């Protein structure tokens, strides 16, 4: 989804969209010339642009490309608001680079769930994909999930109920490309109870950190998949304002090899923001796992929305999330190690405004919630960039809350490294190469 420049660093370049799924990050090539069908073009680093995405259920997935000065920090997101009872909720997704392996935990085909995988191929050659599903009894075999061909420049949406041969309450999904590269996304909708994109996880690892639990979480459900190599016994910990602690009644979870286990955590945050960490109960027994947690927020009228969190990597030198709105964005920052200082920068607005930077202190092992700083004279939407200045490492997530029709609609995205810089190998001249 993004093409980095080598050795360059500049202010972040962002693009934003709003519309209906599947995920459709805006096409934003460099000044060398935009395709005729580009929905928008990004012209200046540090100043976002936004446009409406394609509408209707059959809206195609699209891709985004940045080159030259626009490549470092290029970040794309799409936000969708659905006010109809079926699929009700706010859905947000951050574009990811094309790849060959994508993990998701927390999908379902039970009850009113309507979950689907969206495959987007922006490459010049076809991709052949297998969708591997895992439930509480292990792998779920279905020939229809294997050898799916996605033509170059096309997208497909595949309903999970067509792959599971009956309802499965908790699923882990692994999208693997046999050949080619593509983007894979998973959307979950639970009737009138909420909807959102389930973010792709970091690769399976013995420890997983999931940032972004709001203080007013009304319910949380943790879903974990373990590698087929061995069972996993995991400690469940929360990062609160004073550091890591074990929630009473939810101290651990056991996951059988190659299977999925789930546990309802209830109002686990107890009115405080938090991050969640899973780690081996025994450091000598380190089974790789993938984890996701569904969080619900309910209003006083009983109406609710849902979002899904997933195992995330530290923000590193710099990470960016696009499509923030005035008074609607909150940053969750969790230091998984030492106390940290981070720089939080709000870009210019899409229609005007002056960038603003704020320093935030995060105690060791703690989580802090920061209302997003907003550009001076903000007009339009803006991007947020988080840079680790010292300490850490720090994982981060952004909550966008936009109530609609008396529903506390929200969506949460982890901040990912925006590839502001890339290391290149040192090279020197070698005249002898012409003689080889």
Secondary structure as GFF3:
##gff-version 3
##sequence-region A 1 436
A	DSSP	beta_strand	14	18	.	.	.	ID=ss1
A	DSSP	beta_strand	49	52	.	.	.	ID=ss2
A	DSSP	three_ten_helix	68	70	.	.	.	ID=ss3
A	DSSP	beta_strand	75	82	.	.	.	ID=ss4
A	DSSP	beta_strand	89	94	.	.	.	ID=ss5
A	DSSP	beta_strand	101	107	.	.	.	ID=ss6
A	DSSP	beta_strand	116	121	.	.	.	ID=ss7
A	DSSP	beta_strand	127	135	.	.	.	ID=ss8
A	DSSP	beta_strand	138	140	.	.	.	ID=ss9
A	DSSP	three_ten_helix	143	145	.	.	.	ID=ss10
A	DSSP	beta_strand	148	150	.	.	.	ID=ss11
A	DSSP	beta_strand	154	159	.	.	.	ID=ss12
A	DSSP	alpha_helix	161	164	.	.	.	ID=ss13
A	DSSP	beta_strand	171	179	.	.	.	ID=ss14
A	DSSP	beta_strand	183	189	.	.	.	ID=ss15
A	DSSP	beta_strand	195	198	.	.	.	ID=ss16
A	DSSP	beta_strand	208	213	.	.	.	ID=ss17
A	DSSP	beta_strand	219	226	.	.	.	ID=ss18
A	DSSP	beta_strand	232	240	.	.	.	ID=ss19
A	DSSP	beta_strand	243	245	.	.	.	ID=ss20
A	DSSP	beta_strand	252	255	.	.	.	ID=ss21
A	DSSP	beta_strand	260	264	.	.	.	ID=ss22
A	DSSP	beta_strand	274	280	.	.	.	ID=ss23
A	DSSP	beta_strand	289	298	.	.	.	ID=ss24
A	DSSP	beta_strand	304	310	.	.	.	ID=ss25
A	DSSP	beta_strand	319	324	.	.	.	ID=ss26
A	DSSP	beta_strand	329	346	.	.	.	ID=ss27
A	DSSP	beta_strand	356	362	.	.	.	ID=ss28
A	DSSP	beta_strand	367	371	.	.	.	ID=ss29
A	DSSP	beta_strand	382	401	.	.	.	ID=ss30
A	DSSP	beta_strand	410	414	.	.	.	ID=ss31
A	DSSP	beta_strand	416	417	.	.	.	ID=ss32
A	DSSP	three_ten_helix	431	435	.	.	.	ID=ss33
###
